[in-house]
């Protein structure tokens, strides 16, 4: 306890030097938390948009379907699997879909499309599809109306109220052809979806492709995304899923994950440079502080203090300086993190307009995660401990006679 008090008093003997070191640590922690929280918050928002706009957190398919997307690999859910999913407390919403390709035609224009049969009510609960309707009306539970993506509608030259011809191949090679009235147009953030997707009621799609009660996928969203591994483990280990592939969203969205990894690596490089600058700054202060006090160290050793005890006190001094800077940095950053987590930044200008055009609210939230804060704190603690090696070695090798003549 006496050594702790001594270490605390020592760091304030030269207030200017201590405050400069604390300020550098404060700035490092403050900037690191803001930058990293902004990056992680943005990535989390992209993931949320992706999950809630199409894939869900988890999808179930028949084994082999995800590789070739063949309608012959469609599936029928048994009662045991249905009961299992309904009994899982972390499952929030489910959407059954039947997806396959067809050729669309309107007047003299033709184009290949992704035809998606779905339950309109369930689809809207998960992906808010009805809010994406820009012209006409949303699907009803009955009827032969379809929704056409805006980009596809522009290419074909049709609008709500027109009739679209669809031709394709159904289950086990059966013919598939029909005329369908266009109930409305929808806009999607993804250009790929916006240029090729057509929605219709699931029973209508099953009739069109002659699949009876079969579907190609079941999308699942979770109440708590952090528990996705436990939910996956339960689904994959249950006998009812032996004939199915259970995939998480990032296994399906590989391109998005690669982009996020590249962006994350770039952000970590920037933070590494910041911490290197701060580390060299702290090290410079340590060298100056140590060399200025060599005579002092020689005196206290000559009157009986053990070198190991003196070295321990010096390490305590460094930790006090580091913890003071860390604490002030976290306290300074927390109000900003909390405010912009619950009240995200709203993007303006061209970037904001681009988001709006894609149907995404132009918001950039900051992440508020204990693990993120702790990881940055630990980096600074490690830097402080590493820089403490120099004064410890200096003291342990110190020759008292030479130190007294400093």
LOMI-342651 format. One record per residue (C-alpha): residue number from 1; residue in three letters; z negated, x, y negated. Coordinates in Angstrom, 1 decimal, decimal comma. Layout:
BEGIN
 pos code      z      x      y
 NUM  ALA      Z      X      Y
...
***
This chain:
BEGIN
 pos code      z      x      y
   1  UNK    0,0    0,0    0,0
   2  UNK   -0,8    2,9   -2,4
   3  UNK    2,5    4,5   -1,6
   4  UNK    4,3    1,2   -2,5
   5  UNK    2,5    1,0   -5,8
   6  UNK    3,3    4,6   -6,5
   7  UNK    7,0    4,1   -5,7
   8  UNK    7,2    1,0   -8,0
   9  UNK    5,6    2,9  -10,9
  10  UNK    7,9    5,9  -10,4
  11  UNK   11,1    3,9  -10,8
  12  UNK   10,0    2,7  -14,2
  13  UNK    9,1    6,1  -15,5
  14  UNK   12,7    6,4  -16,6
  15  UNK   13,6    2,9  -17,5
  16  UNK   17,1    3,6  -18,7
  17  UNK   18,2    5,3  -15,5
  18  UNK   16,6    2,5  -13,4
  19  UNK   18,2   -0,3  -15,4
  20  UNK   21,6    1,3  -15,3
  21  UNK   21,4    1,5  -11,5
  22  UNK   20,1   -2,0  -11,2
  23  UNK   22,9   -3,3  -13,5
  24  UNK   25,6   -1,6  -11,3
  25  UNK   24,1   -3,2   -8,2
  26  UNK   23,8   -6,6  -10,0
  27  UNK   27,4   -6,5  -11,0
  28  UNK   28,6   -5,5   -7,5
  29  UNK   26,6   -8,4   -5,8
  30  UNK   27,6  -10,9   -8,5
  31  UNK   31,3  -10,1   -8,4
  32  UNK   31,4   -9,8   -4,6
  33  UNK   29,7  -13,2   -4,1
  34  UNK   32,0  -15,0   -6,6
  35  UNK   35,2  -13,4   -5,3
  36  UNK   34,3  -13,9   -1,6
  37  UNK   33,0  -17,4   -2,1
  38  UNK   36,2  -18,3   -3,9
  39  UNK   38,4  -16,9   -1,1
  40  UNK   36,4  -18,5    1,7
  41  UNK   36,2  -21,8   -0,1
  42  UNK   39,9  -21,9   -0,6
  43  UNK   40,5  -21,0    3,0
  44  UNK   38,1  -23,7    4,2
  45  UNK   40,0  -26,2    2,0
  46  UNK   43,4  -25,2    3,5
  47  UNK   41,9  -25,6    7,0
  48  UNK   40,5  -29,0    6,0
  49  UNK   43,8  -30,1    4,7
  50  UNK   45,6  -28,9    7,8
  51  UNK   43,1  -30,5   10,2
  52  UNK   42,9  -33,9    8,4
  53  UNK   46,6  -34,1    7,7
  54  UNK   47,9  -33,8   11,2
  55  UNK   46,3  -31,7   14,0
  56  UNK   42,7  -32,7   14,1
  57  UNK   40,1  -30,2   15,1
  58  UNK   41,1  -30,6   18,8
  59  UNK   44,1  -31,9   20,7
  60  UNK   44,5  -32,9   24,3
  61  UNK   47,9  -32,6   26,0
  62  UNK   49,2  -32,6   29,6
  63  UNK   49,3  -29,0   30,8
  64  UNK   52,6  -27,4   29,8
  65  UNK   53,4  -29,8   27,0
  66  UNK   52,6  -27,5   24,0
  67  UNK   55,1  -24,9   25,2
  68  UNK   58,2  -27,1   25,5
  69  UNK   57,2  -30,4   23,8
  70  UNK   59,0  -32,3   26,6
  71  UNK   58,4  -36,1   26,7
  72  UNK   58,4  -35,8   30,5
  73  UNK   55,1  -33,9   30,1
  74  UNK   53,5  -37,0   28,5
  75  UNK   50,2  -38,3   30,0
  76  UNK   48,2  -41,4   30,8
  77  UNK   44,4  -41,2   30,0
  78  UNK   42,1  -42,4   32,7
  79  UNK   38,9  -44,3   32,1
  80  UNK   36,8  -41,3   33,0
  81  UNK   38,3  -39,2   30,2
  82  UNK   38,2  -42,1   27,7
  83  UNK   34,5  -42,7   28,5
  84  UNK   33,8  -38,9   28,2
  85  UNK   35,3  -38,7   24,7
  86  UNK   33,6  -41,9   23,5
  87  UNK   30,3  -40,6   24,7
  88  UNK   30,4  -37,3   22,8
  89  UNK   28,2  -37,5   19,8
  90  UNK   30,2  -34,9   17,8
  91  UNK   33,5  -36,8   18,1
  92  UNK   34,4  -38,6   14,9
  93  UNK   37,9  -40,0   15,1
  94  UNK   40,7  -40,0   17,7
  95  UNK   44,4  -40,7   17,3
  96  UNK   46,8  -41,2   20,2
  97  UNK   50,4  -40,1   19,5
  98  UNK   53,8  -40,1   21,2
  99  UNK   56,0  -37,5   19,7
 100  UNK   59,6  -36,6   20,6
 101  UNK   62,9  -35,8   19,0
 102  UNK   65,7  -38,2   18,3
 103  UNK   68,9  -38,3   16,2
 104  UNK   68,8  -40,4   13,1
 105  UNK   71,8  -41,9   11,4
 106  UNK   72,4  -43,8    8,2
 107  UNK   76,0  -44,5    7,1
 108  UNK   77,8  -41,2    7,3
 109  UNK   74,7  -39,0    7,5
 110  UNK   72,9  -37,8   10,6
 111  UNK   70,0  -35,6   11,2
 112  UNK   67,6  -34,7   14,0
 113  UNK   64,1  -36,1   13,5
 114  UNK   60,6  -35,9   14,9
 115  UNK   59,8  -39,4   15,9
 116  UNK   56,0  -40,1   16,0
 117  UNK   54,5  -43,2   17,5
 118  UNK   51,0  -43,8   16,5
 119  UNK   48,3  -46,4   15,9
 120  UNK   48,6  -47,2   12,2
 121  UNK   44,8  -47,9   11,7
 122  UNK   43,6  -44,8   13,5
 123  UNK   46,2  -42,6   11,9
 124  UNK   45,2  -43,8    8,4
 125  UNK   41,5  -43,2    9,2
 126  UNK   42,2  -39,6   10,2
 127  UNK   45,1  -38,4    8,0
 128  UNK   45,0  -41,1    5,2
 129  UNK   48,7  -41,7    5,9
 130  UNK   48,8  -45,0    3,9
 131  UNK   47,9  -43,0    0,7
 132  UNK   51,0  -40,9    1,2
 133  UNK   53,3  -43,9    1,0
 134  UNK   55,4  -43,5   -2,2
 135  UNK   57,7  -46,5   -1,8
 136  UNK   57,6  -49,7    0,2
 137  UNK   54,6  -50,5    2,4
 138  UNK   52,6  -49,0    5,2
 139  UNK   53,0  -49,8    8,9
 140  UNK   51,4  -53,0   10,2
 141  UNK   50,0  -53,4   13,7
 142  UNK   53,0  -55,4   14,7
 143  UNK   56,7  -55,4   13,9
 144  UNK   59,6  -52,9   14,1
 145  UNK   59,2  -51,3   10,7
 146  UNK   59,1  -47,5   10,4
 147  UNK   58,0  -44,9    7,8
 148  UNK   60,5  -42,2    6,8
 149  UNK   59,5  -38,9    5,2
 150  UNK   60,8  -38,6    1,6
 151  UNK   62,8  -35,4    2,2
 152  UNK   64,5  -36,9    5,2
 153  UNK   65,2  -40,1    3,3
 154  UNK   66,8  -38,1    0,4
 155  UNK   69,0  -36,3    2,9
 156  UNK   70,2  -39,5    4,6
 157  UNK   70,5  -41,4    1,3
 158  UNK   68,3  -44,3    2,3
 159  UNK   65,2  -46,1    0,9
 160  UNK   62,7  -48,8    1,8
 161  UNK   64,5  -51,9    3,0
 162  UNK   67,4  -50,1    4,6
 163  UNK   67,9  -49,8    8,4
 164  UNK   67,9  -46,5   10,3
 165  UNK   69,6  -46,0   13,6
 166  UNK   67,8  -43,8   16,1
 167  UNK   69,4  -42,4   19,3
 168  UNK   67,7  -40,1   21,8
 169  UNK   66,7  -39,5   25,4
 170  UNK   63,7  -41,2   26,9
 171  UNK   61,3  -40,6   29,7
 172  UNK   63,0  -39,1   32,8
 173  UNK   66,5  -39,2   31,2
 174  UNK   66,6  -42,8   30,2
 175  UNK   68,7  -43,8   27,2
 176  UNK   67,0  -44,5   23,9
 177  UNK   68,7  -46,3   21,0
 178  UNK   67,7  -48,8   18,4
 179  UNK   67,9  -50,0   14,8
 180  UNK   64,8  -50,0   12,8
 181  UNK   64,0  -51,4    9,3
 182  UNK   62,5  -48,9    6,9
 183  UNK   59,2  -50,3    5,7
 184  UNK   58,4  -47,4    3,4
 185  UNK   58,7  -43,7    2,4
 186  UNK   56,0  -41,1    2,8
 187  UNK   55,5  -37,7    1,2
 188  UNK   53,9  -34,8    3,0
 189  UNK   52,5  -31,4    1,7
 190  UNK   54,4  -29,6    4,5
 191  UNK   58,1  -29,3    3,8
 192  UNK   58,7  -29,2    7,6
 193  UNK   57,1  -32,6    8,0
 194  UNK   58,6  -34,0    4,8
 195  UNK   62,1  -33,2    6,0
 196  UNK   62,1  -34,6    9,5
 197  UNK   59,3  -37,0   10,5
 198  UNK   59,6  -40,7   11,2
 199  UNK   56,5  -42,9   12,0
 200  UNK   56,5  -46,1   14,0
 201  UNK   53,9  -48,1   15,9
 202  UNK   52,9  -46,6   19,2
 203  UNK   53,9  -49,5   21,4
 204  UNK   57,3  -49,6   19,7
 205  UNK   57,8  -45,8   20,3
 206  UNK   56,7  -46,2   23,9
 207  UNK   59,2  -49,0   24,4
 208  UNK   61,9  -46,9   22,6
 209  UNK   61,4  -43,9   24,9
 210  UNK   60,6  -46,0   28,0
 211  UNK   57,2  -44,3   28,5
 212  UNK   55,2  -47,5   29,1
 213  UNK   51,6  -46,6   28,2
 214  UNK   52,0  -42,8   28,1
 215  UNK   51,3  -40,5   25,1
 216  UNK   52,0  -36,9   24,4
 217  UNK   48,8  -36,0   22,5
 218  UNK   45,3  -37,1   21,5
 219  UNK   44,0  -35,7   18,2
 220  UNK   40,3  -35,5   17,7
 221  UNK   38,3  -34,8   14,5
 222  UNK   34,7  -33,8   14,7
 223  UNK   31,6  -34,8   12,7
 224  UNK   30,5  -31,2   12,6
 225  UNK   33,3  -28,6   12,7
 226  UNK   30,7  -25,8   13,2
 227  UNK   30,0  -27,3   16,7
 228  UNK   33,6  -27,1   17,8
 229  UNK   32,9  -24,5   20,5
 230  UNK   30,3  -26,6   22,2
 231  UNK   32,6  -29,6   22,1
 232  UNK   35,5  -27,6   23,5
 233  UNK   33,3  -26,2   26,3
 234  UNK   32,2  -29,7   27,3
 235  UNK   35,8  -31,0   27,3
 236  UNK   37,3  -28,0   29,2
 237  UNK   34,6  -28,0   31,8
 238  UNK   34,7  -31,7   32,7
 239  UNK   36,6  -32,7   35,8
 240  UNK   38,4  -35,4   33,9
 241  UNK   40,3  -32,8   31,9
 242  UNK   41,5  -30,7   34,8
 243  UNK   45,1  -31,8   34,3
 244  UNK   45,1  -31,4   30,5
 245  UNK   45,2  -28,5   28,0
 246  UNK   42,4  -28,7   25,4
 247  UNK   43,4  -26,8   22,3
 248  UNK   41,6  -26,1   19,0
 249  UNK   43,4  -26,4   15,7
 250  UNK   43,8  -22,6   15,1
 251  UNK   45,5  -22,2   18,5
 252  UNK   48,1  -24,7   17,4
 253  UNK   48,5  -23,4   13,8
 254  UNK   49,1  -19,8   14,6
 255  UNK   51,3  -19,1   11,5
 256  UNK   48,6  -20,5    9,2
 257  UNK   46,0  -18,3   10,9
 258  UNK   48,1  -15,2   10,5
 259  UNK   48,5  -15,9    6,8
 260  UNK   44,7  -16,4    6,4
 261  UNK   44,0  -13,1    8,2
 262  UNK   46,4  -11,2    5,9
 263  UNK   44,8  -12,8    2,8
 264  UNK   41,3  -12,1    4,2
 265  UNK   42,2   -8,4    4,8
 266  UNK   43,4   -8,1    1,2
 267  UNK   40,2   -9,6   -0,1
 268  UNK   38,1   -7,3    2,0
 269  UNK   40,0   -4,3    0,7
 270  UNK   39,3   -5,3   -2,9
 271  UNK   35,6   -5,7   -2,0
 272  UNK   35,5   -2,4   -0,2
 273  UNK   36,9   -0,7   -3,3
 274  UNK   34,2   -2,4   -5,4
 275  UNK   31,5   -1,3   -3,1
 276  UNK   32,8    2,3   -3,0
 277  UNK   32,7    2,5   -6,8
 278  UNK   29,1    1,1   -6,8
 279  UNK   28,1    3,4   -4,0
 280  UNK   29,4    6,5   -5,8
 281  UNK   27,6    5,3   -9,0
 282  UNK   24,3    4,9   -7,1
 283  UNK   24,8    8,3   -5,4
 284  UNK   25,3   10,0   -8,8
 285  UNK   22,1    8,4  -10,0
 286  UNK   20,3    9,6   -6,9
 287  UNK   21,5   13,2   -7,4
 288  UNK   20,5   13,2  -11,0
 289  UNK   17,1   11,6  -10,3
 290  UNK   16,4   14,1   -7,5
 291  UNK   17,4   17,3   -9,3
 292  UNK   15,4   16,3  -12,4
 293  UNK   12,3   15,8  -10,3
 294  UNK   12,4   19,0   -8,2
 295  UNK    9,5   20,6  -10,1
 296  UNK    7,5   17,4   -9,8
 297  UNK    8,1   17,4   -6,0
 298  UNK    7,1   21,1   -5,8
 299  UNK    3,8   20,4   -7,6
 300  UNK    2,8   17,4   -5,4
 301  UNK    3,7   19,3   -2,2
 302  UNK    1,7   22,3   -3,4
 303  UNK   -1,4   20,2   -3,9
 304  UNK   -1,3   18,9   -0,4
 305  UNK    1,2   15,9   -0,1
 306  UNK    3,2   16,1    3,1
 307  UNK    7,0   16,3    2,7
 308  UNK    7,5   13,4    5,0
 309  UNK    5,3   11,1    2,9
 310  UNK    7,0   12,2   -0,3
 311  UNK   10,4   11,5    1,3
 312  UNK    9,2    8,0    2,4
 313  UNK    8,0    7,3   -1,2
 314  UNK   11,4    8,3   -2,5
 315  UNK   13,1    5,9    0,0
 316  UNK   10,8    3,1   -1,2
 317  UNK   11,9    3,8   -4,7
 318  UNK   15,5    3,5   -3,8
 319  UNK   14,9    0,3   -1,9
 320  UNK   13,0   -1,2   -4,9
 321  UNK   15,9   -0,4   -7,2
 322  UNK   18,4   -1,8   -4,6
 323  UNK   16,4   -5,0   -4,0
 324  UNK   15,9   -5,6   -7,7
 325  UNK   19,6   -5,3   -8,3
 326  UNK   20,4   -7,5   -5,2
 327  UNK   17,9  -10,2   -6,2
 328  UNK   19,1  -10,3   -9,8
 329  UNK   22,8  -10,5   -8,6
 330  UNK   22,1  -13,3   -6,1
 331  UNK   20,0  -15,3   -8,7
 332  UNK   22,8  -14,8  -11,3
 333  UNK   25,6  -15,9   -8,9
 334  UNK   23,8  -18,9   -7,3
 335  UNK   24,1  -21,4  -10,2
 336  UNK   27,9  -20,7  -10,4
 337  UNK   28,3  -21,0   -6,6
 338  UNK   26,3  -24,2   -6,4
 339  UNK   28,1  -25,8   -9,4
 340  UNK   31,6  -25,0   -8,3
 341  UNK   30,8  -25,9   -4,7
 342  UNK   30,0  -29,4   -5,6
 343  UNK   32,3  -29,6   -8,7
 344  UNK   35,3  -27,5   -7,6
 345  UNK   37,6  -25,7  -10,1
 346  UNK   40,6  -27,9  -11,0
 347  UNK   43,9  -26,0  -11,2
 348  UNK   46,2  -26,5  -14,1
 349  UNK   49,6  -25,4  -15,1
 350  UNK   52,5  -24,8  -12,7
 351  UNK   50,1  -24,1   -9,8
 352  UNK   48,3  -27,4  -10,3
 353  UNK   51,6  -29,3  -10,5
 354  UNK   52,8  -27,7   -7,3
 355  UNK   49,7  -28,9   -5,5
 356  UNK   50,1  -32,4   -6,9
 357  UNK   53,8  -32,5   -5,8
 358  UNK   52,7  -31,7   -2,3
 359  UNK   50,2  -34,5   -2,3
 360  UNK   47,2  -32,2   -2,5
 361  UNK   44,5  -32,6   -5,1
 362  UNK   44,5  -29,3   -7,1
 363  UNK   40,9  -28,3   -6,5
 364  UNK   39,5  -24,8   -5,6
 365  UNK   35,9  -25,1   -4,4
 366  UNK   33,6  -22,1   -3,9
 367  UNK   32,0  -21,7   -0,5
 368  UNK   28,2  -22,0   -0,3
 369  UNK   27,3  -20,3    3,0
 370  UNK   24,0  -18,4    3,8
 371  UNK   25,9  -16,0    6,1
 372  UNK   28,3  -15,0    3,3
 373  UNK   25,5  -14,2    0,9
 374  UNK   23,5  -12,3    3,6
 375  UNK   26,5  -10,2    4,6
 376  UNK   27,1   -9,0    1,1
 377  UNK   23,4   -8,3    0,6
 378  UNK   23,3   -6,2    3,8
 379  UNK   26,3   -4,1    2,6
 380  UNK   24,4   -3,1   -0,5
 381  UNK   21,2   -2,4    1,4
 382  UNK   23,2   -0,1    3,7
 383  UNK   24,7    1,7    0,7
 384  UNK   21,2    2,2   -0,8
 385  UNK   19,9    3,6    2,6
 386  UNK   22,8    5,9    3,0
 387  UNK   22,5    7,3   -0,5
 388  UNK   18,8    7,9    0,2
 389  UNK   19,7   10,5    2,8
 390  UNK   20,4   13,1    0,1
 391  UNK   16,9   13,1   -1,6
 392  UNK   15,2   12,9    1,8
 393  UNK   17,1   16,0    3,1
 394  UNK   16,5   17,7   -0,3
 395  UNK   12,7   17,2    0,0
 396  UNK   12,5   18,2    3,7
 397  UNK   14,3   21,5    2,9
 398  UNK   12,5   22,0   -0,4
 399  UNK   11,0   25,5   -1,0
 400  UNK    7,9   25,0   -3,1
 401  UNK    8,1   28,4   -4,9
 402  UNK   11,6   27,8   -6,1
 403  UNK   10,9   24,2   -7,1
 404  UNK    7,9   25,3   -9,3
 405  UNK   10,3   27,6  -11,3
 406  UNK   12,8   24,8  -12,0
***
